[in-house]
């Protein structure tokens, strides 16, 4: 019995040593991924020349061309009928107000009000409006109690909450409730009641108007039988200043300031209909927009019909205006770092294949457009795959790997960690493969904070891997966490930790190396509901 146990223990030990043995070939080509090469790519991708790489703009086209040239240099196959570009048909929908009058006075968009709308074109006319206070519905204070505002024009105070002698009417403390701190809670509450038009009043609108310039429309995929009139629509929102609100109410015998003061004085609601002649006409203006995904393909050997995907999004948010001046949001981390990571990984695999050490499975390097506009490029690819989704074994998606996130600043692991999301959502095999790659090679701290289904950030649904996951393809998402420069002009190359970027990219490479060369693909064995929301 003791002998049998000893033999069994030896077998287990041998198996364990084999399972966790380092592969010198994998290590050799992981060494191709370097901070120096990462800096070379990112200094170009996140330069002012590329104007923030906004989807549909010339800067994004320059970035796409750069990526395609790099793929060609590496000798990757151009898989889209001989091209590296997959056209992603987009349509820009801009809702414009053709006329807005109040009590016979014409109001001008960008000068007197800001507008947000959706759905089909419409004209709204009314001889009165309903003042609904702060638009709050809570246990202690309810502006909408016993009120039917369906289809009506409503006016609300869109900042703060009733504070009586420094005490909130909602929280009953000196601290403001989430009705004040949330950017959208009150508007969502009012919209749920089905009004026809919302007049949102705030002193902050005055500052927004001074910086106003016609906004870009909303981008969406151009699909047959899908138009603004077929999409769900909500009440349009007209944002105005208290001064404009007072003008709207001039025939009612009331003023906005007076109504708000009455609420704030004793916490009593002042919801009521008021005489005001309103006429608003608006509708969508549609324009086709050109953008592309960029694809490079490396053919495998005996398992070449199965495909492993490395993905990242190359787009960012473009230009913003500050004090009348355009600022370039270069997006060095978001997601210049991920794009750089994929280019480095592609180079490593291309070198391996050239040396006769290529992968058994084929690899698709997929740099997508439109992530910042709603995961549009990856959605288009998932619906129009160049290689069947059924043959796609995993997507390893990289979005922001060049920085230290807020939670790790000053910690011992600040330069040796990575957040991983989704590795266990569909496949227990994939999770083990991912864990093993780190344990054997990179030995970083792996943080699964954002993998928690209860995490409020819902990161799992917010990058391009999700369009693979909801089609049953196992995924791993690599992320450095949020930081103070997220979606700001200060997300610059000078703040990138290139050693950390390279190490995280090597983790992705090693995980992919195992996936591309093992005998069996990861089994999808975990049931996971996929809500179609972000």
N, C-alpha and C positions, 0 to 999 in steps of 0.2 A: 504493500500500500504506500509506504514511504517512498519507494523507488518510483512508482507511478506518479506520485505527487511531484517529485523532483523533476521527472521528465516533462510533466505538464508545465511546471513553472518555467523550465528552460525554453520550452516552445513558446510560451507567452512572452518571455523576455526577448527571444529572437524576433518574434512577430512585431513586438513594440519597437525594437531597434530598427527594423526594416521600415515600419510605418512612419517613423519620425526621422529617418536618415536624410541627410542633406544631399541634394542632387548637384554635383559640381557643374554640370552643364547648365542647369537653371541658374546657378549662382554666377556663372561666367556671363550670361546674357543679361541678367539683372544688373550687372555692373555697367552695362551700356547706358543705363538710366542715371544721369549725373546732374548735379546742381548747375554745372557750367552750361550744359545743353539746354536745361530748363530755362535758364536766364536768357539764352539766345532767342528762344522761341517767344517767351513772354514779353520781352522788351519790344518785340514787333507787334504781337497781337494786342497788347495793352498800351500801344502808343497813341498819341493824339491823332496821328494820321488815320487811324481806323474809327475815329469819332464815336467811340463807345459801342460800336458793333450792333446798333439797333436793327432789329428784324425789318427787312424791306428797305433799308437805307443803304447808301453807297458804302459806308464803313463796314457793314456786315458782308457786303459783296466782296470787298477787299480781303476780309478775313477768310471767307470761303475760298477765294482764289489762292491765297497763301497756303491754306491747308491742302488743297488739291495738288499744288506744286510740290509740297513736301511728300505727299503720298506717291507722286510720280517719281520723285528722286529715290524713294525707297524701293521702287519696283513693284508696288502693290498693283493689283489688277483693278481697273476701272470697271465696276460691275454693273453700271446702269447703261446698258447698250453701248458700251465703250466709253462711257463718261464717268467721272467721279461725282457728278451732281445729280441728285434726285430732286426734281422740281416739286416744290410744295405750294400748291395754289392757295392763295390767301385773298381775302377781301377785307378792305378797311371800311367800317361802317361809322360814319360820323353823323351824330344827330345835331341838326341845326334848327334854330328858331327862325322862322321866316317873319313872324310878327308877334309882338307882345304889347298889349295896351292895358292900362289900368286907369279906370275913371277918365277915359279919353286921352290919357297921356301915353305917348309911345316910349317904351323902354328899350334900351340897346344892350345886347349881350356883350359882356366884357367891359362895359361901362357902368351899367346899372345892376346887372345880375350875372350869375353863373348858372349854367344849365347842365343837367344830366338826365338822359332819357333812354328808352329802349323800345323795341317793338315797331309797329307800323306807324306811319304818319297820322297825325290827328290834330283836330282843332277843338279846343276846350273853351267853352264860354260859360260864364256864371254871373248872376246878379248879386250874389252874396258869397261870403266865405265863412268858414267855421274856425274861430280861434280855439286852439286846443292846448293852450298853456305850454308846458314843457314837453308834451307828448309822452308823459311817463305813466306807466301802469304798475303800481306796486301796492303792497298790502297797506302801507301807511299813507300813501298819497296816490290818487288816480285821476289824471286829467280826462280820461276817456270813459269813465264809469257811466253806464247807461246811455252811451252816445253811439249813434249810427252815422259813420262818416263815409260809408261806401259810396264811391262815385263823386264825392264832393271835393271842393277846393278847400284845403286846410292850411292854416298858418300856425307855426309853432316856434317857440324859443329854442334855438338849436345850440345852446351853450349853458352849461351849469345846471343847477337844480334849485328848488326853493330853499333858501336858508333864512330861518326866522331867528333873529338875535344870535346869529352865528351857529345855529343848530339846523342840521339838515332835516327837512320834512320827511325824508325817506329813511335815512339811517338812524335818525334820532340822536345823532352824535355830532361833534364838530367836524368829523371826517366826511368828505363827499362820497357818495355811493358810486357804483359802477355805471349808473346812469349818466354821470358826469365824465368819468374816466374812459369809458368805452367810446370809440370813435363812431360806432354804428348802431348801438343798442336801441336808442330812441327812434331812429329812422326805421329800423327793422320792425320795431313794435308798431309804429304808425302804418307802415306799408302792409303789415299783416291784416289791417282793418279794411284794405281795399279802397283808399281814397283815389280821386281822379287826378289830383295835382297837389303837391306839397310845396308850400312856401316856407323855406327854412331860414329863420332870421338869426343872424349873429354879427356882432361887431367885427369879428375876424374876417368877414367877407371883404371889408374895405381894403385890408392889406392884400388879399388875394387879387382883388381887382387891379391894384397898382402894378402887379406882376403879370397880369393876364396876357396871354398870347393864345391864338387859336390852337387848341389841343389836337394831337393826333387822334384819329378815331380808334375804335376798338377793332383789333385784328381777329379774324376767325378763319377757320378752314373753309374754302369755297367748295360746297357740296351741292349736288343736284337736289332740288326741291327743298333747300334750306335757305330761307330769306329772313330779313328782320320781321316780316309779318307772321312767319311760322314759329318764331322763337317766343318763349314765355316773356312777357313784359310786366314791368312794375310801374307804379305811378312815377311820372317825371318829377324831378326835384329842381326847383328854382331857388337858388341861394341869394339872399338879399341882405342889405344892411338895415339897421333899425330906422334909419332916415327914409329909406324907400318904403319900408313897412308902414311908417306913419303916413306917407303919401297915399298908400293903398287904402288906408282906413279913414281918409279925410271926410268921406261922406257918411260915416257911421256914427259920428259923435264920440268916438273913442280914439285913443292913441295906443300904439304898441307899448310905448314907455309906461303909460298909465296902467295898462292891463298887467304888464310884468310886475310893476311896483305893487299892485294890489295883491298879487300872489305872494310876493316876497315879504309883504308886511305881516301876514298872519297865517300863511300856508294854506289859504282857501283857494280852491280851483276857480278859474274865471272862464271856463270853456263856454262858448256861446256863438251863435250865428251873428254876422255883422254885414251890413250893406257895403258892397263894393262891386263895381263892374269890371270883370276880368275877361280878356280874350287872348288865348295863346294858340299859335299854330306852329307845329314842328314836324320834322320827319327825317328819315335816314337819307344820307347821301353815300352811295356805294362807289368804291374804287378798287379795281383789281391791283394786287400787290405781288411782286415777284420775290421769291426767296427759295433757298435750296438747302437740303441736307447734303453733307459731303461724306462719301463712302469710299473706303479703301479695303480691298479684299485680299487675304492671303490664303491660298488654297492648301488644304491639309493633304494627308497621304491616305492611309487605309480607311480612315473614318471621315473623309472629306465632305460627305453629304450632311454631316452634322456641323452646326455653326455656333461658335462662341462669339458674343458681342462685347466689345469695349466701347462705352459711350460717354459722351459729355456734351454740353451745349456750348456753342461758340458765340452765341448772341449775348448782348447785355442791354442796358437801358438807354444808351445813346446820350444825347445832350439834354441838359436842363438849364433853366434860366435862373440867374441869381442877380438881383439888382439890375436887371435889364441886359446882363451879359450872359452869353452862352458858356456853360462849363461842360467839359468832357468827362463823362463817367467811364473811365477806362476799364473798370471791372477786372482788375488784375487777378483778384482771388475768385470772383464770381463772373464767369467761370473760365477766365483765362488760365487759371491754374489747372483745372480739369482738362481743358483742351490741350495744354502743354503736356500733361501727364499721358494722355492718349497718344500724342505724337511721339513721345519718348518710348512708350511701350511698343508702339508700332515699329519703331526703329530696332528695338531689341529683338522682336520676333523676326523681322526681315533679315537681320544679320544672322540669326540662328538658322533660318531656312537656307540662306546663301551658303552657309557652311555645312549644309547637309544635316542639320539638326532641327529641321522644321517640325511644326506640330502635327499630330495625327488628325486632329479636327481642323476644319477651316476656321478662320477668324475674320470677323467683320469689324473694322474700326469705323465707328459711326459718330460723326460730329453733327449735331442737329441744330436747327434754327428754331426760333420762336418759343423757347422755354419760358422766357420772361413774359410772354404774351399768353401763356396758358398751356404749356407743354405741346405746342402745335406741331412742331417738326416730328417729335417722337410719336405723336398720335397719328400723323399721316403715314409714317413708316409702318407702324403697327397695323394699320388698315390696308396698306399697300406695300407689303414686305418684298424686298428683292429676293430674299431667301425665306422659305416657308417658316411660319412661326412654329409649326410642329417639329421642324428640324433644328430650331434654335434652343440650345441646351441651357444657356444662362446669359443674363446681361449683367456685366460689371460696370456700374455707372459711377462717374466721378463728378462731383459738383462742390467745389471749394475745398482745396487740400493744401493751400499755401500759407496759411496763417495759424496763429494760436487763438482759439476762441476765448470768450470772456471768462468761462469757468476754469480755464487752465492757466490763466496768466499768473505768474509768480509761483506756480506749483512745480514740484520736482519732475513732473511728467510733461511740462509745457512743450518740450521739443521731442516728445516720444509717445504720442498717443494718436488715436484716430477714432472718430465715431463711426460705427457701422450700423446700418439700418437694413432690415429686411432679409438677412441671410437665412433666418429660420421660418419665414412666413409661408413658404411653399414646399421647402425641401429640407428634411433633416440631414440628408447627405451633404448638401451645399454648406450648411452651417458647420458641419464637421470639417469639411475641406477648407473652409475659410479660417477656422480656428487653428487647424494644423499648419497652414501656410505661415501664419504669424508666429506660432510656437516654435517652428523649426528655423525660420529665417529672420524675420524682422524684429520679433520680440518686443513689440510695442504694447502699450496699455490700450486695450480695446474697450471702448465705452459704449454700452448699449442703451444709454439714457433715452435717446430719441426713438429707440425701437419699441418702447413701451406703448401699447395701444392707447393708454390713457394720457400720454404726453400731450399737452395742449397745442404744441407747435405742429403736430400732425405732419412731420417731415416726410413720412413714408409716402404721402400722397402728393408731394410738392416738387418732385423732380422727375426726369424722363424715364427712369426705371419703371415708374408706375404703369406706363402704357404697355410695358412688357408683362409686368406682374398680372395685370387684369386680363391678360390673354394666356395666363397659365405658365409663363416662362419664369423660372426662379431668378432671383436678382440679389445682388449685394450693392448697397449704396455707401460710398465713402465720402466723409464730410468732416470738416474741421470745427464746426460749430459757428455760431453767430459772433460777430464782433462789431465794434463801434463804427466801422467804415462800410458796413453792408448797405449797398445801393446808394452810395455817396460818391462824390467826386474824389474823395480821399482814399478810395480803394485803389492804391497805386503800386507799381512794381517795387518801389523803394521799401515797402512794408512786407514784402514776401520773404519767408524763410525758405530759401531754395534747398537747403539740406533736408528740411522736413518734407517739402514737396516731393523731392526725389525718393525719400524713404517710404512715404505713403504710396507713391506710384509703384515702387518695387513690391510692396505688399499686394497691390492689385495684379502686378505681373506674375508673382509667384502663385497666387490663387488661380489665375488664368492658366499658368503652365500645367498645374495639376489637372484642371478641368479639360484642357485641350489634349492631354496625353493619356489619361486614365482609360481603362477598358470600357467602363460603363458610365454613361451620363448620369447626372444627379436625378434621382427619382422624385417626382412630385408626389409627396405622401402626406402633406399637411393641408387640411381644409382651412381655408381662410376667406371670409367674406370680403368682397371688394366693393365698397360703396363708390359710386361714380361721382365723387366730389373731391375737391381739394381743400 
